[in-house]
């Protein structure tokens, strides 16, 4: 589900232009701020200074607040949020004493959706430079306060935040529920009736259009806003995003470059420009831009992963290692760090030959023990790191023992139904080749080929690894078998569709997708569902409500799978456009 935290949290955006609706030039009376109902709200105060914790508690209590929890650290706060999860207000210190900061806590909470969008999050800091940090973060808090703080200032900012959240709550709740059409209608109506928050509603409306893939409508919407307020950054970015999805990359780049010139710390704009470079095939430009952005916000785990991915694609292992190092340093214990991130980084460290490799591998093992010890999804990752450490030490006997434990973890992962990350599979394949384990190497090669038929870079990596063990013939045989098997099944399902057996074809593709997690299969399955609904729209096919709901759910799953596995797939873009234009 998309996040609106970074869309409606900045008061400066809503105040720009007087909060007047671009579509409604008539100025309406502005209602007074609604008073903050302190006595009915619940609070979490996160502050490592006992003196400041007491001051915050007393200030809230004196205003009528009674449901107040306090925390003194990142991990304690995260525990409280996970176990309660319904705070109305969070007041959080930016600098916490346990190596993590309040911004990282906010991003972890938003990423895991541990608190509703309606929760007010205000950051408190003693650092004047936080204003620059605030402008560069991925998920912005509702507001920030710089110490020293007076009770009057806290109440004023909290009152504004409450008024803002309450006004937008109807739209954000619908957005969070995936009801984008309903949310859009609320925004259109409310932007006329509530001029103080008109910009907030207009912003959410544009996001709804993008989520529904109404890209031309979104472009026109943002363009109409810019006619009255030509310097509004988020509207320019929205216009550029719409152009990007319409495959108009040169126009997108022109808008973004102008936006970055005027707002150099608007990092979401840099992100979009990096995507434009990648879509146009200029990976070096993509990498250079991501490096520049990471200098402004080095704690962005998503960008670290992106630059690692691009670095691998451009044969730049040192940049990839540095990116993974930063990701693991800043993401200790974060849900953002996936099992495959440990295996991928461990594999890179082995190949680097660096003297610091063993120390870094021991650090990875410590992270796994501290934060993922009892999580079966990370069990195999732990064994891959142990194997990598043994290899880094040059201890062949220890490496052989670690490899056998890794094999046992592999069997447990498969029998337990835990899906393996692609890079975990690649790591095991390479280790099997190194250890001369032909059976496991062929097993992993077959699994990888089945999942990535048609992905030339992945196929080449598998072939190269197998060839290094003298098993190139096995690789060729496995690849040919996987391709032929998949082709036959695809043809059979496609023939059903061609002969009018659309619902049967949909079920056959569903079975294929379940047993062959392959991009081509999922795209064909999605195409078949689109054809079904086109036939329904033309009156040539009838389906009941349950079938309609089931197919919609499947379609969303297929689209999400391909989007995660094959970033920038053009066929996916076309299917999405057709799906959006088809009643479903």
N, C-alpha and C positions, 0 to 999 in steps of 0.2 A: 504494500500500500504506500502511496506517495506521502511525503511529509509536507506539511504546510508551515512548519515551525519557522523556516527561513523566509516565508512569504509574508506573514502577518505580524511579525514581531517587532519591526523597527518603526518607532513612532515618527521618525523623520520622514519616512516615505509617505505616511498617511497625512502628515501635516503639510507636505509640499503642495503648493497650489491652493492652499486653504481648504483642502479636503473636498473640493467641489467635484461633482461627477462630470466627466468629460462629455457624457451623452446628454446632460441636462444643465443648460446654462443658467436656469432660474435658481437663484440663491434662496434657500429655505432657512427658517430660523434654526439655530443650532441649540439643541437641548443641553441642559446642564449635565455635568458628569454625575453618573449614578454613584451614590455613596457606597464605599466598600463595606460589606456586611461582615466585619471582623468576627463577630460572635458565632457565625454559622460556618466559617471556613476552617480547614485543617492546614497546619503548617509544618514544614520541615526546615529547621535552621541548621545549616552545615557550616561550621566555623571551627578552626583548630585552636583559636584563642579563647580560653575560658572567659576572660573579661568581656570579649565581644559577644560570645554566646549568651552570657547573662544579660548584656545590654539589649540584644535583639529580642530575647524572650520577654524582658520587662516592657519593652516598647510595644510589642504586639499585645501583651497581656493588658497593658494600660489602655489600649484602644478597644478592648473587649474580647480579644482572642483567648480561647481556652484549650483548644485541641492543638497543642504545640509539642512536637518532638524535636530533639536536638541530636546532632551528630558531630563528631570531631575529626572524621577522616573519610577519605574516598570510599574505602571498602565497607565501612560501617554504614555510610549513607546508602550505598548500593544495596546492602543487605536489607535495610529498613524499607527502601522503595520497593524492592522485590517482594517483600513479605506483606507490605501494606498496599502500595500501589495506587492510592486514591487521594494523594495530597492535592489540595487546591492551590497552595502557594509554596514555592521553594525559594528560600533566600540562601545563596551559596557563596562562600568565599572563593575567590579565583585561585589563590595560592594555598594549597593544602599541604600538610606536613609529610604525607606518605608518598612523595615523588610524583603523584598524579595531581592534575589541577581540575578546577571546577568545570572548565570547558570540556575536558575529556569525559567527565562524569555526565554532563548534559548530553553529549553526543552518544554515549553508551546507553543512556536512558531512552533517548529518542530512537536510536537504532533498534533496540529491543522492544520498543513501545511499552515500556514499563509504567508510564504515566499517560493519561489522556492528553490530547492536544490542548484541552482547555486549562490545564495546569499552568499557572503563572510561574515563570522562572526568572528571578532577578539575580544578577551576578554582583558581588561586592568585592572591591579590591582597593588596595592602597597604592596601586601602581598607576601613575598618570598615563603611561604608555598603553594601558589597556584599550584606550580608544582606537588605537591602530589594530590591536588584536581583534577587537569587536568587529571591525569592518572587514576582516579577512577570514572569519570563521565560517565553517560549512553550515552549522545550525546555530543561529543567533538566539541568545536569550531575549526575553521580552524587554529587558532594560538592564542597565548597569549603574552602579553607584560607586563613587570614589570616596574613600575615607578621608577625613572624618565625616560622619553622617549625622545630621540632626534628626530628631523624631519627625519634625515637620516635613523634611525632604523625603524621608522614607514613606510617610503617609501619602504625600503628594504623588510620588511615582507609583506606589502600589495602587492608589486610587485610579490613576490613568490606565494602568495595566488591567485592572479589574473591569473598568468601563469598556476597554477595547476588546478584551476576551469575551465579555458577556454579549457585546453587540454582534460579534462574528460567530458566536458559538453554534447557532443554527446551521450556518453554511459549513463550518469546519466539521461538525458532527456528520453531516451528510457526505462530505468529501471523504472523511475517514472510513465511512461505511461503503465507499465505492459507488455511491449514488450521485454521480457527477451531473447528470441531467437535472435532477432535483436541486442539487446545490447551485447549479448555474441559474436556475429560475429564482431561487432565493436571493442570490447576489444581484441579479438584474432589478428585482423589486426593491431590495434594501438599499442599493446604491442611490436610488431616487429618493427614498424616504428617510435616509439617515446620512445627511451630508457630511457629518464629522468623520464617519468611517467609510465614506464612499470609495476612497482609494483602496482600502483593504478589501472591500467587496469586489472592486474591479480587478484586483490582483488575483483573488481566488477564482473569479469568473474566467480569466484567461487561462489559469492552470487547469480548470475543468475542461475547457475546450481542447487543450493540449492532451489531457488524459484521454479524452474521447476521440483523439486524433482528428479533430476538426481543424486541420492546420490552416486552411485558408481563412476560415472564420476567426481563428485565433490571431492570425496576422492582421486582419481588418480591425479586430478589437483593440489590439495594442497600438496600431497606427492611429486609430481615432483618439486614444488617450494622448498620444504624442503630439497630435495637432494642437491641443490646448496646453500641454506641459512637455515641451520638446526635450527637456533635459532629464526626465525621470528615468533613472538607471534601470529599474526592474522592468519598465515597459519596453525599453530598448532591447533588453535581454530577451524578453518574451517574444518580441517581433523577430529577433534573430533566431530563436529556437524554432519558431514556426517556419521560417525560411529553410532552416537546416532540414527539417522533416519533409519539406517539399523538394529536397535535393538541389536547392539553389545555393551551392556552397560559396561561390564568389560573392554573392550579395550578403550572405551570412558573415563572411570574413570582413567585408567592408563595414558593416554595422558594428561588429565586435571590436574591430581595431579603433574605431572612433570612440566607442564606449570605454575601452581600456585607456585611451589617451586622456579622457576626461576623468576617469575613475580608476587609477592604476591599482588600487587595492581591492577592486571588485573581482574576487577570484573565480566566481562562477562564470564570468565572462571569459577568463583565461581557459577554463575547462572546456567551454564550447569551442573556442578557437583551436584548442588541441585536437578535439574531435574532427574539426574541419580538416586540419592537416592530415590526420590519419586517414580519413575517408578519401582524401585526394592522393594518398600514397606516399606522403612526405613524412616518414617516421622519424627522421632526424630532427625535423622541425617540431614534431610532437614532443620528442624527448627533451629538446632544448627548452621548450615552453614549460613543460612540467617541472623541470629542474628550477627554472626561475620562480615558479609559483611556490614550490616547496621551500624556497628561501624565505618566503613571507609567512608560511604556515607549515613548518616541518613536522608537526604532529598529525597531519592529515593522513590517516592510514589508507584511505582509498587512493589517494594520489601516489603514495609510496608503492602500492600494489600495481597501479597503472604504469608507473615508470619502470618497475621491475619487468612487467610484461613486455613493454616496448623495448627495453634494453636486451632482453633475451632475443627478441625478433630481429634486432640489429646487431647481434653478436657482440654485445658489450657486457660481459659477465661482471666486470668490476662495478659498473653502475648498478647492475641488478643486485649484487651482494650488498652494496651500500644501502640500497632502498629497503631490502629485506631486514638489514640490521636496524635501521630506523623504525621500521614497522614493528618489529618484535620488541624494541626498546620502549617505544611509546604505547604499544598495545598490550602490555603484559596483563593477562587476565581478561582481556576484552573479547566479547563474542565475535568481533570482527575478524580475529585471527582464526582461520579455519585449519583443520587438520593438515591439509595439503601444504599450508604455508610452512609448517615445520619441516616436512620432508623435502620440499623444494629448496629451502634455505640450506638444509643439511647437505643436500647433494651438491649445491654450489660451493659450499665450504670445502668439501672433499676435493673438488676439482681445482680449487684456487691454489692449493699448496701453501697457503699462508701460514706463518708461524702462529698467528692468532686464531687459526681455525679451531683448534682443540678447545681453547678457552671459550670461544663463542658457542661451540657445541655443548659444552658443559652448562653454559648459561641457558641454552634452549632446554636442556634436560631439567634444569631447575624450574623454568617456567611451567613445563608440563607437570612436574611434581607438585608445584604450588597451586596451580589453578585448574588442572584437568585430570588429576590423579584418578578420580572415580568415574570419569566419563568414558564409556566404551567407544565412543566415536573417535577418541584420541589415542586409543590403546596402540594401534598400529603405528601412529606417528611417533610415539615414545620409543618403540623398538627400532624404527628407522634412524632416529637420532642416536640411539645407543650403538647401532651398527656403524654409523658414520664416525662416531667418536673412536671406535676400535680401529677403523681403517685409518683415521687421521694419526693414530698412535703408531701405525705400522705393525700392529700385533696381529698376525694372520690367524693365530689360534683363537684369540678373543673375537676377531671378526667372524670366524666360522661359527663360534658359539652364539654370537649376537644374531647372525643370520638365521640360525635355526629357531631362535626365539621370535624373530621377525616372521618366519614362515608360520609358526604356531599362531601368532597374532593375526596373520592374514586369514588363516582358516577360521579363526573365531569371528573375525569381522564379516566374512562371507556367510558363515552359518547364522550369525546374529542379525543378518539383514541390514547391516550398516553399509551405506553406499560409499565407495571409495572415491576419493578425489583423483582426478586424472594424473596429477603430479605424484601422488602417492603410488599409483600404479606404475608410472614411469620409473620411480625410484626402485621399486621392487624388481622390475624388469632388469634394470641396469645391475642391481646387486646379484640377481640370479645369473646373469651373464658372467659377472666377475667371479662368482663361486662355481661356475660350471654346472649349474642346476638347469639342465635342458628342459625338464618337464615344467618347472615353474615359469621359466622364460617363455615357453610356448603358450602356457596358460595365460600369462599376462599380455602377451602379444595378441592373442586371439581376442581377449576382452577389449583391449584398446582399439584394435582394428574394427570390431563390431560397433563400438561407440563413435568412431571417428572416420568412417568411410567417407572419402571425398575431401577430407581435410589434408591437403598435400603436405603441409609442414609437419603435422603429427605423424602421418604415414612415413615420411622420410626419417623422422627421429627413430621410429620403431625399427625400420629397416636397417638403419646405421648401427643401432645397438645390437641387433641380432647378428649382423654381419661381423661385428667385432668379436663375437664368440664363435664364429665359424658356422653360424646357422642361417645364413642368408637364404638358402633354399627353403628352410622351414618358414621363414618370413614371407617369401613369395607365395608358397603354398597356402599359408594361413590367410594372407590378404586376398588371394584369388577366391578362396573358399568363402570368406566373409562377404565379398562383393557379390558372388554368384548367388549365395543363399539369400542375401538381402534383395537382390534383383528379382529373384523368383517370387518372393513373398510380396514385394511391391507390385509386381506385374499382376499377380493374382488379385490383390485388393483393388488395383486400378481397373482391372477388367470388370470387376463387380460394379464399380462406379459407372463405367462406360455403358454397361448394359442396364442401367437404371436401378441397380440394386444399391442405392446410395446408403441406406441405413445399414445394410449388411456390410458394405465396404467400410463404413465408419467403425463398426465393431471389429472388423478384421484389422484395420489400421490401429485401433486401440490395443489389440493383442500384440501387434508388432511393436508398438511404442513401449509396451510394458516389458517386453523381453529384449528389445534392441534399442537402447537409449542412444539413438543416432539422429543427427540433425536432419538428414534427408527424410527419414521416416516421419519425424514429427512435423516437418513441413508438408509432406504429403497428407498426413492425417488432418492437419489444419485446413489444407485446401479442400479436402473432402467434406469437412464440416461446413465450410463456406458454400460449397455447391449445394449441400442439403438445404441451407437456409435460402439460397437463391431460388431453389425449386419451390420451397414453401411460399416465398413471396409471390411467385408467379402463379400459385394455385395448383401446381402439378404434384405436390407432395403434402401430406397432412401429418403432423406430429402432435402429440399431446403435451400438456404443460410439464410433466415430469421429464419427458425426453428433451424438451427444449432447455430445461434447466440443466440437465445432465450434459448436454452437448455444449452449452455455454461454459460450464465449469471445465470441461475437457479442453475446450478451445483456449481458455485462459492459461491452463497448465501447459499446453503445447507451446504457446507463444512465449511464456516465461522461460521454458526450458531452452528454446533456441536463443532467446535474448541473452541468457547467461552463458551458454556454450559457444556461441558464435557471434561476437559483438560486431555489429555493422553488416549483418547478412542482408543483402539487397532483396532477396526473395521474401524474406520475412517482412521487410518494409512494404512490399507490394501486397502480400497477403493481408497485412494489417489494414491497409487502405481499403481493400475490397471488403474486408470484414466490417469496417466502420461504415461503409456505404450500404451494407446489406441489413435489412431489418432482422434482428435476432432476439 
